[in-house]
Amino acid sequence: MAKESERELAIGVREAAGLIGRSPETIRRWVRSGLLQAERDGRRILVSSSEVRALGEERGGGPHLRLSEWAAEARRALGQPRSPRRSAADLVLEDRRRHP
């Protein structure tokens, strides 16, 4: 990050994550692995917004679906109705009934 433009382009981890629809931990991971340059301002990690956007596009950036959202879209695409919500315990009990 260039010092002169750093104040204009430097953003925090949470803002960077929101910018590309990733988690703050993903941004921190990219910094630790050297994929994304960063500087510290006290305890804050600052990254370049343009570098974040570029890396996000390279890595398939954009809003990622939550698992429940993905499952709902998959059901719609397959034309399947939503199954009733069951807990892991319900599934274990059902399995035990089927296979005593």
N, C-alpha and C positions, 0 to 999 in steps of 0.2 A: 504494500500500500504506500503510495506516495505521501510524504508528510504534508504538502500543501493542500492536497484534496482530501486528506484523511478525515478532517472534521466534517466535510460535506457528505462523504460516502460511507464513513464508518458507522456500522450499526451493531447492536448487541445480538447475542445468540438467539434470544427469543424472537426478536424482530426478523432476523435472518431466516429462522425456521418458518415463521408465518409467511414470509415473502415467497417461499417456494413450496409450501405445503408439506414440510418435513418436521420432524420433532427436534427440539433443542439438542437432544442427545446426539442426533445424527450430525448436526453442525459441529458439536464438540468432537465427535469421532473423526470428522474430516480434518479438523484442526490438528488433533493428536497424530493423525497418520501423515500429515504433511500435504494433504490434498488442497487445503485451504490455508492461506496465510492469515495470521492474526496477530494482534498486539493487545497488550493488557493496559487497562486504565484502572489502576487500583485492583479491585477484584473482578472487574468486568472484562470479558473477552470481546474485542471489537474486530469485525471483519468487514471487508469491502462488499458493498451491496452488489456491485457489478460482477465481482468474482463469485459471489453466492449464486447469482442468477445464471451465470455461465456454467458453473459446476452443476447446478440443479438441472439445467437443460441437458447437459452431457450425461448425467446420471438418471435421466428420465424424470426430471422434475415436474412439478405440477401437483395439484392436490391429489393425495392418495386416499383411496376409500378405506374406511374402517371395515373390519371383517363383516360386521352385520350389514353394512351398506352393500358390500360386494355380494354377499349371499342373497340379499333382496333383489339385486339386479340380475343375478344368475337365475333365480327362481322366475323372475318376470320373463327373461329371455327364453327359458325352457318351458314357460307356461305352467309352472307348478305352483299350487297354492302354498301359502306359508304353513309350515307344520307347527303344531302347538309347542310352546316353550316347555322344555323339560330340563331338569337339572342333571348334572352328572350322576347324582345319587339315583334319580329315576332310571337312567340308562343302565346303571349297575344292577339295580333290582330287577329290571326287565330281563337283563342278560342272565341273571341267576335263576329266574323263573323258567327261562327257555332251556338252560343247560344246568340242571341240578347236580 
